[in-house]
Amino acid sequence: MADPKPVLDVAGVNALIRRAFPEAADGHLARVLEVGPGRVRVMSPYRAGLLRPGGVISGPTLMSLADVAAYALVLAHVGDQLMAVTSSLLMNFLRGAKPGDIHAEAALLRLGRRNAVCDVRLWTESPERLAAQANVTYALPAA
């Protein structure tokens, strides 16, 4: 698939996400750092409450960030479509995510009229040491 051009920049995507989830705008919500053709990069700040027993980032935290990254990717490429919804999320946990800011890079695999399929890779140490990978599909609202 040729990389589609985004219709929103970083500020536009962050503003839409905060509009969709105003109760989460307390500094704990992930923020979009980069938007490019067919991709976005997001970061969620570390806090001790994200850890599970064993001292690694919890699975639900990683799944949540994968979903946020995919949502940001969809919004960046389709614009103000807040009713886009997750229809599938398959998560592969590759290694324990050490405590630290959590980064995610999402790439469009397919952007159609009815759905968007995204690949999301997550890490805390470096992009060469992935903690998890997800395939996320978003259903897009009818025109």
Backbone torsions as a table, in degrees:
resi	resn	phi	psi	omega
1	MET	NA	130.2	173.1
2	ALA	-67.4	138.1	-177.8
3	ASP	-66.1	121.6	177.3
4	PRO	-72.6	153.1	178.8
5	LYS	-82.6	135.5	176.7
6	PRO	-67.8	150.3	176.9
7	VAL	-102.4	-11.8	177.8
8	LEU	-126.4	149.5	174.9
9	ASP	-94.9	-176.0	-178.4
10	VAL	-53.9	-50.4	-178.0
11	ALA	-62.2	-39.7	-179.4
12	GLY	-65.3	-42.0	179.3
13	VAL	-68.3	-45.2	178.3
14	ASN	-59.6	-40.9	179.6
15	ALA	-64.4	-41.8	179.0
16	LEU	-64.5	-42.7	-179.8
17	ILE	-63.9	-41.3	178.9
18	ARG	-69.1	-31.3	174.7
19	ARG	-67.7	-39.1	-179.3
20	ALA	-71.8	-32.7	-176.4
21	PHE	-130.2	65.4	-175.4
22	PRO	-62.5	-29.1	-179.0
23	GLU	-70.4	-17.7	-178.6
24	ALA	-96.9	7.1	-175.5
25	ALA	-86.9	35.0	-177.3
26	ASP	-96.1	17.4	-179.7
27	GLY	97.0	-11.3	179.3
28	HIS	-93.0	-13.9	-178.9
29	LEU	-73.6	140.5	176.3
30	ALA	-59.7	151.8	176.5
31	ARG	-126.0	147.6	178.6
32	VAL	-78.4	130.1	180.0
33	LEU	-103.8	-33.1	-177.6
34	GLU	-144.0	145.1	172.2
35	VAL	-132.1	131.5	176.9
36	GLY	-143.8	176.6	178.7
37	PRO	-58.3	115.0	177.8
38	GLY	71.6	15.6	-177.8
39	ARG	-156.2	157.2	170.1
40	VAL	-142.9	159.4	171.8
41	ARG	-128.2	132.1	-180.0
42	VAL	-127.3	162.2	178.5
43	MET	-141.8	138.5	174.9
44	SER	-115.8	125.6	-177.3
45	PRO	-67.9	145.1	179.5
46	TYR	-73.6	143.8	167.7
47	ARG	-152.7	151.2	-172.5
48	ALA	-58.6	-28.7	-178.6
49	GLY	-66.5	-7.2	179.7
50	LEU	-85.6	-9.5	-174.9
51	LEU	-83.6	147.3	173.0
52	ARG	-104.8	168.3	174.3
53	PRO	-54.3	135.5	-175.1
54	GLY	106.3	-9.0	173.3
55	GLY	77.6	24.6	174.8
56	VAL	-118.2	160.9	178.3
57	ILE	-61.2	136.5	-176.6
58	SER	-70.5	152.9	176.9
59	GLY	-59.2	-46.9	178.6
60	PRO	-58.8	-32.8	177.3
61	THR	-65.6	-44.7	179.0
62	LEU	-65.4	-40.0	178.9
63	MET	-64.5	-40.7	178.6
64	SER	-62.2	-44.7	179.8
65	LEU	-66.5	-37.2	176.3
66	ALA	-59.7	-41.6	179.5
67	ASP	-67.2	-43.3	178.3
68	VAL	-62.3	-42.0	-180.0
69	ALA	-63.3	-42.4	178.6
70	ALA	-65.4	-41.8	178.6
71	TYR	-61.2	-44.5	178.5
72	ALA	-61.6	-40.5	179.0
73	LEU	-62.6	-45.3	178.9
74	VAL	-62.6	-49.3	-179.9
75	LEU	-59.3	-40.2	-179.4
76	ALA	-60.8	-29.5	-173.8
77	HIS	-105.1	-15.5	177.5
78	VAL	-117.7	-9.9	177.6
79	GLY	86.0	-152.0	-172.9
80	ASP	-71.6	75.5	178.0
81	GLN	-124.4	65.7	-174.5
82	LEU	-63.4	-17.6	179.8
83	MET	-87.6	8.5	168.9
84	ALA	-62.6	135.2	-175.1
85	VAL	-131.8	149.6	176.6
86	THR	-65.9	128.0	175.1
87	SER	-112.0	-17.1	178.1
88	SER	-158.9	140.9	174.8
89	LEU	-144.9	113.9	177.0
90	LEU	-112.0	121.3	-173.8
91	MET	-112.8	134.0	174.2
92	ASN	-116.6	115.9	178.2
93	PHE	-90.5	121.6	-172.2
94	LEU	-101.0	-33.8	176.7
95	ARG	-164.7	162.6	177.6
96	GLY	-62.8	133.5	178.4
97	ALA	-86.6	112.7	179.9
98	LYS	-64.8	152.9	178.5
99	PRO	-55.2	135.2	179.1
100	GLY	156.3	172.7	176.1
101	ASP	-56.7	140.7	-178.4
102	ILE	-102.0	127.0	-179.9
103	HIS	-109.6	146.8	175.9
104	ALA	-140.2	137.6	172.4
105	GLU	-119.8	126.6	-179.1
106	ALA	-115.1	138.8	179.2
107	ALA	-129.9	140.2	177.1
108	LEU	-75.1	127.2	172.1
109	LEU	-94.6	-33.4	177.6
110	ARG	-155.6	134.7	173.5
111	LEU	-126.2	106.3	179.9
112	GLY	-110.6	-170.6	178.9
113	ARG	-74.4	-31.0	-174.1
114	ARG	-109.1	-20.9	178.8
115	ASN	-153.2	163.1	176.5
116	ALA	-128.7	132.3	179.8
117	VAL	-111.8	129.2	-172.8
118	CYS	-126.7	145.8	170.8
119	ASP	-106.7	127.6	-178.3
120	VAL	-125.5	130.3	178.2
121	ARG	-119.1	133.8	-173.2
122	LEU	-124.8	144.6	178.7
123	TRP	-157.3	161.5	170.4
124	THR	-118.0	-33.5	-176.5
125	GLU	-84.1	-57.2	179.4
126	SER	-165.4	156.9	179.6
127	PRO	-63.4	-16.3	176.4
128	GLU	-81.4	-12.2	178.7
129	ARG	-121.4	73.0	-178.5
130	LEU	-63.6	137.6	174.0
131	ALA	-90.7	-31.9	-177.1
132	ALA	-159.6	161.5	176.2
133	GLN	-140.3	141.3	-179.4
134	ALA	-135.5	147.8	167.4
135	ASN	-108.9	121.3	-176.0
136	VAL	-124.6	130.2	176.0
137	THR	-113.4	132.0	176.7
138	TYR	-111.7	131.8	171.6
139	ALA	-84.6	131.2	-178.4
140	LEU	-96.9	143.0	179.8
141	PRO	-65.5	149.4	177.5
142	ALA	-62.9	147.3	-178.9
143	ALA	-65.6	NA	NA
